[in-house]
Amino acid sequence: MLASSVLISTAQKNHKIHRELKPDRDVKKMNKSMTNQDDQQIIRRTIGGETEVFGQLICKYQDRLYNGMVQIIRSESEAEDIVQDAFVLAFTKLKSFKGNSAFYTWLYRIAYNVAITRLRRRKPTVSLEGKGEYSRLDFPDSGPSPDAELQRNEQARQLTQAMDRLSHEHRAILVLREMDELDYDTIAEILDLPIGTVRSRLHRARGHLREHLQAIMNEH
C-alpha cells in the first residue's frame, strides 16, 4: 500500500542508482518477461477458441487492478464496476492487443480510461475515509505498541484525507508510481503522456500531497 515515506520522498531519492540493486532489477525483468510470455499464451488460446482460459487472467490481475482503481476513483463499489467493465472490454478487444506492451499495462489503460470517464461525469467525490479494508493507505508497521498503532492509524487517516484533496490526475500518477510501482515508461503508456510530462506531473503531485498533509496536520 502507499506509504508516506515513499509518497513524500524527493525526486532525488527516486533517481538514485545503486549498483548493488542491479541483480534485483535483473530478477524483476526476468520475472516480468516470464509473466508476459504466460499471458501471451493465455491470450493466444483465448483467441483460438478456449475462451474459458481468459478467467486465468481475471484471477491473476483483478485484485491488483481493483486496489489501484479504488484509490483513483475513491469509491469501492465504482471500482468494482470499473474492473468488471475493464475485463469485459479487454475480452471483446483481445484481438486488437498487439503484445507491444504487457497485458496488465494494456488492461490498466482500459480501466483507467473507464475510471476517468466516470470521474468526469459524476458529482464531487465522497471520501473513502474509514470505509472498507482497501480504503486505508497503510504506513510501514511501527510495531506492537498501542501508542504506535494509534499514531499509525492517525497518519493513515491523514494520508487518505490528503489523497482525497488531490486532483484525479495527481492521485492517479501517485497510485501508479508508488502503489503499483510501475516504471516511467509504463506510466507514460497508460496515461498516454510523454516521459517528461510523467516526471513533472509526479513531481507536482508529490508537492501537492506534502502541502495537503501539512495543512491537515495544522488543522489539528
Beta strands, then each sheet from edge to edge (+ up, - down):
end
